[in-house]
Amino acid sequence: MQRFQVRDTVLLSGWLFADLLLGLAIIFFVSLPGSQQPPPPILKWQVTPTSLTQTSHQCAGPSLTALHCTVVISESADSQASLPWTASSDMGDASNPVTFSQSSGTLQPGQSVTITISTFPCQNGSFIFTGPSRISPLIVLMHCTLPSIRLERAYKHFNLNVKDIPGLLNNSQAEINDIKQQVRGQSLLKNRRVGLALVYGEARNDGEISQAVSIASAVYNILRQLGNEGFAFEDASYFDPLFIFGSAESPNQVVVDVYLFTQ
């Protein structure tokens, strides 16, 4: 018996239409873009000035070994978000780091912050202000050149009289003020700068050696104070506390030798 296969064109067209819809759906879903994050806010900031020298009006200090300068960091008014920042420097070291009056913080659009940078000697280097990783850090270049200086070949000396030894060793302000007045009265220091100072206490016997060294140390501290006050010892270096043995009539006498900078 002969069989005939009959193909229903309506049925076939239905399946083809379903396959077409499935294909279009797959193409549609494949072509959909993935979820997109909004772009990060635009951050804009600046620092003023971008370079400094020891003669810049933003810089000062009691000496070239202890400069301090001021800079201003600011975020632009059209910046789009708050901006966290930190400060650092490639100058200084662990024992004498550069000090920032504010070493970190967060700026707001339109805000500025004045920062004082201190405790650094005259040298070349930079101060760096770092924000989020997507923006460039701000860098302030520091250029400082020490002048060519020399000390006189011969030292000069003067004597001081400690009126109250226990008072001096216990930081009596009255005794400190008296020693300061004696030092300021030395004519050889008028309008001069000391490069190196050596201080000797007087010891008449072995038992007074320790006291003589302590007196010399106390006088060194007073000379440093005078330097911080802008008198003669701003750029001075100091030797170890010394003593003179057996030649003094009184332990109240102090000898100070100074090498002055050439004029």
TORVEX-792774 format. One record per residue (C-alpha): residue in one letter; y, x, z. Coordinates in Angstrom, 1 decimal. Layout:
TORVEX-792774
PAZA type     py     px     pz
PAZA    a      Y      X      Z
...
This chain:
TORVEX-792774
PAZA type     py     px     pz
PAZA    m    0.0    0.0    0.0
PAZA    q    3.3    1.5   -1.0
PAZA    r    6.1    1.7    1.7
PAZA    f    9.8    1.7    1.0
PAZA    q   12.3    3.4    3.3
PAZA    v   15.4    1.3    3.6
PAZA    r   18.6    3.0    4.8
PAZA    d   21.2    0.8    6.4
PAZA    t   24.5    2.2    5.3
PAZA    v   26.4    0.2    7.9
PAZA    l   24.3    1.8   10.7
PAZA    l   24.8    5.3    9.3
PAZA    s   28.5    4.8    9.0
PAZA    g   28.7    3.8   12.7
PAZA    w   27.0    7.0   13.8
PAZA    l   29.2    9.1   11.7
PAZA    f   32.3    7.4   13.2
PAZA    a   31.0    8.1   16.7
PAZA    d   30.4   11.8   15.8
PAZA    l   33.9   12.0   14.4
PAZA    l   35.4   10.6   17.6
PAZA    l   33.3   13.1   19.7
PAZA    g   34.5   16.0   17.6
PAZA    l   38.1   15.0   17.8
PAZA    a   37.8   14.6   21.6
PAZA    i   36.4   18.1   21.9
PAZA    i   39.2   19.6   19.7
PAZA    f   41.8   17.7   21.8
PAZA    f   40.5   19.0   25.1
PAZA    v   40.0   22.6   23.8
PAZA    s   43.6   22.6   22.5
PAZA    l   45.1   21.5   25.8
PAZA    p   47.1   24.4   27.4
PAZA    g   46.1   25.6   30.8
PAZA    s   48.2   24.8   33.8
PAZA    q   51.4   26.9   33.7
PAZA    q   53.3   28.3   36.8
PAZA    p   57.1   27.8   36.8
PAZA    p   58.9   31.1   36.0
PAZA    p   60.0   33.1   39.1
PAZA    p   63.7   32.7   40.1
PAZA    i   66.1   35.2   38.6
PAZA    l   67.4   37.6   41.2
PAZA    k   70.6   39.7   40.7
PAZA    w   72.0   42.3   43.1
PAZA    q   74.2   45.4   43.1
PAZA    v   75.4   48.2   45.4
PAZA    t   78.9   49.7   45.7
PAZA    p   79.4   52.6   45.2
PAZA    t   76.5   54.0   43.2
PAZA    s   77.4   57.6   44.0
PAZA    l   79.0   59.5   46.9
PAZA    t   80.3   62.9   47.8
PAZA    q   81.6   64.4   51.1
PAZA    t   85.1   63.7   49.9
PAZA    s   84.5   60.0   49.0
PAZA    h   86.7   57.7   51.0
PAZA    q   83.5   55.9   52.1
PAZA    c   82.4   59.1   53.9
PAZA    a   83.6   60.9   57.0
PAZA    g   82.1   62.7   60.0
PAZA    p   82.8   65.2   62.7
PAZA    s   81.4   67.9   60.5
PAZA    l   79.4   68.5   57.3
PAZA    t   76.3   68.6   59.5
PAZA    a   76.8   65.1   60.7
PAZA    l   78.2   62.9   57.9
PAZA    h   78.3   59.2   57.8
PAZA    c   79.0   56.9   54.8
PAZA    t   79.3   53.2   54.1
PAZA    v   77.9   51.2   51.1
PAZA    v   77.9   47.5   50.3
PAZA    i   74.9   45.7   48.9
PAZA    s   75.4   42.2   47.5
PAZA    e   73.5   39.4   45.7
PAZA    s   75.3   37.8   42.8
PAZA    a   76.5   34.2   43.2
PAZA    d   74.4   33.1   40.2
PAZA    s   71.2   34.6   41.6
PAZA    q   68.6   31.9   42.1
PAZA    a   66.9   32.7   45.5
PAZA    s   67.1   34.6   48.7
PAZA    l   66.4   38.4   48.3
PAZA    p   64.6   40.4   51.0
PAZA    w   65.4   44.1   51.0
PAZA    t   64.7   47.4   52.9
PAZA    a   66.6   50.7   53.0
PAZA    s   65.2   54.3   52.8
PAZA    s   66.3   57.8   51.9
PAZA    d   64.7   60.9   50.5
PAZA    m   66.8   63.0   52.8
PAZA    g   66.2   63.9   56.5
PAZA    d   62.8   64.3   58.1
PAZA    a   60.7   62.9   60.9
PAZA    s   62.6   64.8   63.5
PAZA    n   66.0   64.0   62.1
PAZA    p   65.8   60.8   60.0
PAZA    v   68.7   59.3   58.1
PAZA    t   69.9   56.3   60.2
PAZA    f   71.0   52.9   58.6
PAZA    s   73.1   50.5   60.7
PAZA    q   70.8   47.9   59.1
PAZA    s   67.6   49.0   57.5
PAZA    s   66.3   45.7   56.3
PAZA    g   67.4   42.0   55.8
PAZA    t   67.6   39.1   53.5
PAZA    l   70.5   38.4   51.2
PAZA    q   71.6   35.0   50.0
PAZA    p   73.3   34.3   46.7
PAZA    g   76.9   35.3   46.9
PAZA    q   76.4   37.3   50.2
PAZA    s   77.2   40.9   50.8
PAZA    v   76.3   43.4   53.6
PAZA    t   78.1   46.6   54.6
PAZA    i   75.8   49.3   55.7
PAZA    t   76.7   52.5   57.5
PAZA    i   74.5   55.5   56.8
PAZA    s   74.6   58.3   59.4
PAZA    t   72.9   61.4   60.9
PAZA    f   72.5   63.3   57.7
PAZA    p   73.7   66.8   56.9
PAZA    c   75.6   67.8   53.7
PAZA    q   72.9   67.9   50.9
PAZA    n   72.0   66.3   47.6
PAZA    g   69.7   63.2   47.7
PAZA    s   69.7   59.5   47.5
PAZA    f   69.7   56.2   49.5
PAZA    i   67.4   53.6   48.1
PAZA    f   67.5   49.8   48.6
PAZA    t   64.3   48.1   47.6
PAZA    g   63.8   44.4   46.9
PAZA    p   61.0   42.3   45.5
PAZA    s   58.7   44.2   43.1
PAZA    r   60.0   42.4   40.0
PAZA    i   63.5   43.7   40.3
PAZA    s   64.7   47.3   40.1
PAZA    p   65.7   49.1   43.3
PAZA    l   69.4   50.0   44.0
PAZA    i   70.0   53.8   44.2
PAZA    v   73.1   55.5   45.6
PAZA    l   73.2   59.2   44.7
PAZA    m   74.6   61.6   47.4
PAZA    h   76.2   64.9   46.2
PAZA    c   77.4   67.2   48.9
PAZA    t   78.0   71.0   48.5
PAZA    l   78.6   73.2   51.5
PAZA    p   81.7   75.4   51.2
PAZA    s   81.2   79.2   51.0
PAZA    i   81.8   80.3   54.6
PAZA    r   81.5   83.5   56.6
PAZA    l   81.8   84.5   60.2
PAZA    e   84.1   87.2   61.4
PAZA    r   82.2   90.5   62.1
PAZA    a   83.5   90.9   65.6
PAZA    y   83.1   88.4   68.4
PAZA    k   85.8   87.2   70.8
PAZA    h   85.2   86.2   74.4
PAZA    f   86.8   84.4   77.2
PAZA    n   85.9   83.6   80.8
PAZA    l   85.6   80.3   82.6
PAZA    n   85.6   79.6   86.3
PAZA    v   83.2   76.9   87.7
PAZA    k   84.9   75.5   90.8
PAZA    d   82.0   73.3   91.8
PAZA    i   78.6   74.6   90.8
PAZA    p   76.6   71.7   92.2
PAZA    g   79.0   69.2   90.6
PAZA    l   78.6   70.9   87.2
PAZA    l   74.9   70.9   87.4
PAZA    n   74.9   67.2   88.4
PAZA    n   77.3   66.2   85.5
PAZA    s   80.3   65.7   87.7
PAZA    q   83.0   64.3   85.4
PAZA    a   85.7   66.0   87.3
PAZA    e   84.1   69.4   86.8
PAZA    i   83.3   68.7   83.2
PAZA    n   87.0   67.8   82.6
PAZA    d   88.1   71.0   84.3
PAZA    i   85.9   73.1   82.1
PAZA    k   87.1   71.3   79.0
PAZA    q   90.7   71.9   80.0
PAZA    q   90.0   75.7   80.5
PAZA    v   88.3   75.9   77.0
PAZA    r   91.1   74.0   75.3
PAZA    g   93.6   76.4   76.9
PAZA    q   92.1   79.4   75.2
PAZA    s   94.7   80.7   72.7
PAZA    l   92.0   82.4   70.5
PAZA    l   90.6   78.9   69.7
PAZA    k   93.8   77.3   68.6
PAZA    n   93.4   76.0   65.0
PAZA    r   90.1   77.9   64.6
PAZA    r   86.5   76.9   64.2
PAZA    v   83.6   78.5   66.1
PAZA    g   80.5   79.4   64.1
PAZA    l   78.3   80.7   66.9
PAZA    a   78.7   80.5   70.7
PAZA    l   76.9   82.5   73.4
PAZA    v   77.3   81.5   77.0
PAZA    y   76.4   83.7   80.0
PAZA    g   76.1   82.6   83.6
PAZA    e   76.6   85.3   86.3
PAZA    a   73.7   86.3   88.7
PAZA    r   74.3   88.8   91.5
PAZA    n   70.6   89.0   92.4
PAZA    d   67.2   87.7   91.3
PAZA    g   67.6   84.5   93.3
PAZA    e   70.6   83.5   91.3
PAZA    i   69.1   84.0   87.8
PAZA    s   67.8   80.4   87.5
PAZA    q   71.1   79.0   88.6
PAZA    a   73.0   81.2   86.1
PAZA    v   70.9   79.9   83.2
PAZA    s   71.4   76.3   84.3
PAZA    i   75.2   76.9   84.5
PAZA    a   75.1   78.3   80.9
PAZA    s   73.1   75.3   79.7
PAZA    a   75.7   72.9   81.3
PAZA    v   78.6   74.8   79.6
PAZA    y   76.8   74.6   76.2
PAZA    n   76.7   70.8   76.6
PAZA    i   80.4   70.7   77.4
PAZA    l   81.1   72.8   74.3
PAZA    r   79.1   70.3   72.2
PAZA    q   81.2   67.5   73.6
PAZA    l   84.4   69.3   72.6
PAZA    g   83.0   69.6   69.1
PAZA    n   82.3   65.9   69.0
PAZA    e   85.9   65.4   70.1
PAZA    g   87.1   67.4   67.1
PAZA    f   88.0   70.7   68.9
PAZA    a   86.9   74.1   67.6
PAZA    f   83.2   73.6   68.0
PAZA    e   82.5   70.9   65.3
PAZA    d   80.3   73.2   63.2
PAZA    a   79.2   75.6   65.9
PAZA    s   75.6   76.8   66.5
PAZA    y   74.5   77.8   70.0
PAZA    f   72.3   80.6   71.3
PAZA    d   69.9   80.2   74.2
PAZA    p   71.4   80.1   77.7
PAZA    l   71.9   83.6   78.9
PAZA    f   72.9   85.4   82.1
PAZA    i   74.6   88.6   83.2
PAZA    f   72.8   90.4   86.1
PAZA    g   74.3   92.3   88.9
PAZA    s   77.9   92.9   87.7
PAZA    a   79.6   89.8   89.0
PAZA    e   81.3   89.3   92.3
PAZA    s   80.8   85.5   92.2
PAZA    p   78.2   83.2   90.5
PAZA    n   81.1   80.9   89.6
PAZA    q   82.1   83.1   86.6
PAZA    v   81.0   82.2   83.1
PAZA    v   81.4   84.4   80.0
PAZA    v   81.7   82.8   76.6
PAZA    d   81.4   84.9   73.4
PAZA    v   82.3   83.2   70.1
PAZA    y   82.1   84.2   66.4
PAZA    l   84.8   82.5   64.5
PAZA    f   84.7   81.4   60.9
PAZA    t   86.9   83.6   58.7
PAZA    q   90.2   82.0   57.8
